[in-house]
């Protein structure tokens, strides 16, 4: 029994997920493991990632491959992709999920902070795609799912560098969809709303803030990480064979 929809064509697919060790990423990792896919994920959090691997092996009899790497480091990205390919074959599904939704004031941003924020939230998506794309072409095609955010669509003012990066993810998605479509590679994006991860609950999800957000949603329940897995699995699967250059908004109906 699984809480995830099953897409048979994802069985045995070689899947790579960035930021797959916790939060939304952990739900994505489990969602692909539940398909019977060969899953690798990149993260930097050893404790959470190891715990996830042990939990999934106990639940499904399959352990994903955890690869520790700094996604702000282009060389580390290439090395991580090589490890995933060596273990599971050419990547045919890439999910760029890793992000850093740090709140910041305009006056506190310097060039180093800007570069770090953009490296984690936007730049790594391009370089991870660059590292997998030739293998994906050789495999006959594939699917790339980039995670953006509804925050840049809602004029949220607490994290301008983050929202600039997430807006850039949409431009990257559409540009690469046009470039890679002739190679049978689909590129789409998922835009979550406010998902109640442990990080959100610990740092920013006050009762008042959550209540106000729920009043804006058409669906009046707190969004959970597992709810982002279904849209991602669909876009990765052949059920979405005619879908590319799109942004699937999963925000409970605010937009």
C-alpha positions in Angstrom: 0.0 0.0 0.0 1.4 3.4 -1.0 0.3 7.0 -0.6 1.8 7.8 -4.0 0.2 7.4 -7.4 2.0 4.8 -9.4 3.4 5.4 -12.9 4.6 2.1 -14.3 7.0 3.6 -16.8 9.1 5.0 -13.9 10.0 1.6 -12.6 13.7 1.1 -13.0 14.2 4.6 -14.3 17.5 6.3 -13.2 16.4 9.3 -11.2 18.5 12.0 -9.6 17.1 14.5 -7.1 18.8 17.5 -5.7 18.1 18.4 -2.1 16.4 15.0 -1.6 17.2 14.4 2.0 14.6 16.4 3.9 11.4 18.5 3.5 9.8 18.4 0.1 12.9 16.6 -1.3 12.5 13.7 1.1 8.9 13.2 -0.1 10.1 13.3 -3.7 12.8 10.7 -3.0 10.2 8.4 -1.4 7.8 9.0 -4.2 10.3 7.8 -6.8 11.4 4.9 -4.6 7.8 3.8 -4.4 7.8 3.6 -8.2 10.6 1.1 -8.1 12.9 3.6 -9.7 16.7 3.6 -9.1 17.0 6.8 -7.1 20.0 8.9 -6.2 19.8 12.1 -4.3 22.3 14.9 -3.6 22.2 16.7 -0.2 24.7 18.0 2.4 22.8 16.9 5.6 24.3 13.6 6.6 22.0 12.8 9.6 18.7 13.5 7.8 19.8 11.8 4.6 21.1 8.6 6.3 17.9 8.4 8.4 15.8 8.7 5.2 17.8 6.0 3.4 17.3 3.6 6.4 13.6 4.4 6.6 13.0 3.8 2.9 14.9 0.5 2.9 12.8 -0.7 5.8 9.6 0.4 4.2 10.2 -0.6 0.5 13.2 -2.9 0.6 15.0 -0.3 -1.5 17.6 2.2 -0.4 18.3 5.3 -2.5 21.9 6.4 -3.1 22.8 9.4 -1.0 25.5 11.5 -2.5 26.9 14.3 -0.3 27.8 17.3 -2.4 27.8 21.1 -2.2 25.5 22.2 -5.0 27.2 25.7 -5.1 30.3 23.9 -6.4 30.2 23.1 -10.2 32.9 20.4 -9.9 31.1 18.7 -7.1 27.9 18.6 -9.1 29.7 16.9 -12.0 31.3 14.4 -9.6 27.9 13.7 -8.0 26.2 13.1 -11.3 29.1 10.7 -12.3 28.5 8.7 -9.1 24.8 8.5 -9.8 25.4 7.3 -13.4 28.0 4.8 -12.3 25.5 3.3 -9.8 22.3 3.4 -11.8 23.1 4.2 -15.5 22.4 7.4 -17.4 20.0 9.8 -15.7 16.6 9.8 -17.4 14.7 11.8 -14.8 16.3 14.8 -13.1 14.5 16.7 -10.3 16.1 20.0 -9.3 14.5 20.5 -5.9 17.3 22.0 -3.7 16.7 25.5 -2.4 17.5 27.9 0.4 14.5 30.1 1.3 16.4 32.3 3.7 14.7 35.6 4.7 16.8 38.7 4.3 16.7 42.5 4.4 17.7 44.5 1.3 20.4 46.4 3.3 21.9 43.1 4.6 22.6 41.7 1.1 26.2 41.9 -0.2 27.7 40.4 -3.3 28.8 37.2 -1.5 25.3 36.6 0.0 23.7 37.3 -3.4 26.1 34.8 -5.2 25.5 32.1 -2.5 21.7 32.5 -2.7 21.6 32.4 -6.5 24.1 29.5 -6.6 21.8 27.3 -4.4 18.4 28.5 -5.8 19.1 28.9 -9.5 22.6 28.2 -10.7 22.8 24.6 -9.6 19.8 23.7 -11.6 21.5 24.7 -14.9 24.8 23.0 -14.0 23.0 19.8 -12.9 21.1 19.8 -16.2 24.3 20.4 -18.1 25.9 17.4 -16.4 23.1 14.9 -17.2 21.9 16.1 -20.5 24.3 14.3 -22.9 23.6 11.0 -21.1 19.9 11.7 -21.3 20.2 12.4 -25.0 22.1 9.1 -25.5 19.4 7.3 -23.6 16.8 8.5 -26.1 15.3 11.3 -24.0 14.0 12.0 -20.5 12.3 14.4 -18.2 13.6 17.3 -16.1 11.5 18.9 -13.3 12.7 22.1 -11.8 11.2 23.4 -8.6 10.4 27.1 -8.6 8.0 28.8 -6.0 4.8 30.8 -6.0 6.6 33.3 -3.8 7.8 35.4 -6.7 4.3 35.6 -8.1 2.8 36.9 -4.9 5.1 40.0 -4.3 6.4 38.5 -1.1 8.9 41.0 0.2 10.9 39.0 2.8 13.3 37.3 0.5 14.0 39.3 -2.7 17.1 37.4 -3.8 15.3 34.1 -3.4 12.3 35.2 -5.3 14.5 36.6 -8.1 16.2 33.2 -8.3 12.9 31.4 -8.4 11.6 33.6 -11.1 14.7 32.8 -13.0 14.0 29.1 -12.7 10.9 29.6 -14.9 13.0 31.4 -17.6 15.6 28.6 -17.4 12.8 25.9 -17.7 11.2 27.5 -20.7 14.5 28.2 -22.5 15.8 24.6 -22.0 12.4 23.1 -23.0 12.8 24.8 -26.3 16.4 23.8 -26.7 16.1 20.1 -25.6 12.6 19.3 -27.0 14.1 18.0 -30.3 16.2 15.6 -28.2 13.0 14.2 -26.7 13.8 15.8 -23.3 10.9 17.5 -21.6 11.6 20.3 -19.1 8.9 21.5 -16.7 8.6 23.2 -13.3 6.5 22.7 -10.2 5.7 25.8 -8.1 4.7 24.9 -4.6 2.8 27.2 -2.3 3.5 27.3 1.4 4.3 23.7 2.3 4.5 22.9 6.0 7.9 21.3 6.2 9.7 20.9 9.5 11.9 23.9 8.5 8.9 26.1 7.9 7.3 25.1 11.1 10.4 25.7 13.1 11.4 29.1 11.6 8.4 30.9 10.1 5.0 29.2 10.4 3.3 31.1 13.2 -0.3 30.3 14.0 -1.4 33.7 12.7 0.6 33.4 9.5 -0.7 29.9 8.8 -4.3 30.9 9.4 -4.0 33.9 7.2 -2.5 31.8 4.4 -5.3 29.2 4.7 -7.9 31.9 4.2 -6.3 32.7 0.9 -6.3 29.1 -0.3 -9.3 27.6 -2.0 -8.3 24.3 -0.4 -8.4 25.0 3.3 -5.8 22.6 4.6 -2.1 23.0 5.4 -0.1 21.8 2.4 2.2 18.8 3.1 5.5 17.8 1.4 3.9 14.6 0.1 1.5 16.7 -1.9 4.3 17.9 -4.1 5.3 14.4 -5.1 2.3 13.7 -7.2 2.7 16.7 -9.6 6.4 15.9 -9.9 5.9 12.2 -10.6 3.3 13.1 -13.3 5.6 15.5 -15.0 8.5 12.9 -14.9 6.3 10.1 -16.3 5.2 9.4 -19.9 1.7 10.4 -18.8 3.0 13.9 -19.4 4.5 13.0 -22.8 3.0 16.1 -24.5 3.8 18.5 -21.6 6.9 20.7 -21.7 7.8 24.3 -20.9 5.0 24.4 -18.3 4.8 25.5 -14.6 2.4 23.4 -12.5 1.3 25.4 -9.6 0.5 23.4 -6.4 -0.5 26.0 -3.9 -4.0 25.0 -2.7 -5.6 27.5 -5.1 -4.2 30.9 -4.0 -3.2 31.6 -7.6 
